[in-house]
């Protein structure tokens, strides 16, 4: 008999790692037009797993069990839709269908099921902001809170976008068709945004006890590599995005210690950084730079590249990073970029300019990542010898994060200030 806590942890883990694959498999088997009932069926499968596995034995292959339950639940839903009975009759008997059989695709098509699903959800019939919200919900199973945090928007805004997207899909008979050839290019920008946000959520996870979700980052990188390998999707932005992911992923093994505590960039063992990924990052960035147009992803990748090239934190080229962040702000202005600029200015000891930039950062826009705003503010005020303000900001930062590792790091910093030791 399964332990309820162990079962919940397993179900949560499987939901994170299997949701997108299950949506892709079922939508390929029964049609992308059934996206909403597919999501409902998958949700019900996980509810059944939670109920069943808590009182019975956990199956030998939990993923296969979930897919089978979701498939049967979906077929039940389809059968109940009287208006779609004709479509149901045209389906092959489910027991004769193979979910593992690889279909044959034309050269101009996207072959990967999950990437095809992302392209389908990025249908121009939907508003671009609705495409992003819908895709994150569908392909990753992100919660409303996680999507809101990724986009730095209120949760209610995300709810409305997903609802609006689903209404549009219901009203448009040809919505969510999978593009091919030149049509892929029309959706490429949004797909790149999706992969960027998927990677970022994995790299800066909001989950309380899972600071780095490596599997999510690895999946985003896999999909981005497939994107780069497709002739219709190769672009400086795709290559730069892949470069950015390589640079960040290269530092995975040095970000947490053996007890899963955060190691700050300045304290990381740079010998543990993955040099092969760093070299790949430089290669993709060089390929992106051969194009005439400058892309924001190129600037972000260059910033990450400078961090990877620096022999030590102190030897980082902060002046060049300052220039690059100022340049990036000309292309995309958001509070995260401004906050990173503040960090660079602190390292350059340009405290007055850092204070001026910080005063223009809207702390209310950080959503689930508000702790970042308060943590940087605390460092700035400590450097300005305004220790009481720094303490207040650190206390706000501690109360704003769900991450156990983040809380412990911030509490150590607060203890430093309480001991009258300035933050380093």
Helices and strands as residue ranges (DSSP letters): H 4-30, G 32-34, H 35-55, H 62-80, G 82-84, H 85-90, G 94-96, H 113-121, H 128-140, H 144-151, H 155-171, H 183-203, H 214-229, H 236-249, G 252-254, G 265-267, G 270-272, H 275-289, H 296-309, H 318-331, H 335-347, H 351-359, G 363-369, H 370-383, H 387-400, H 404-418
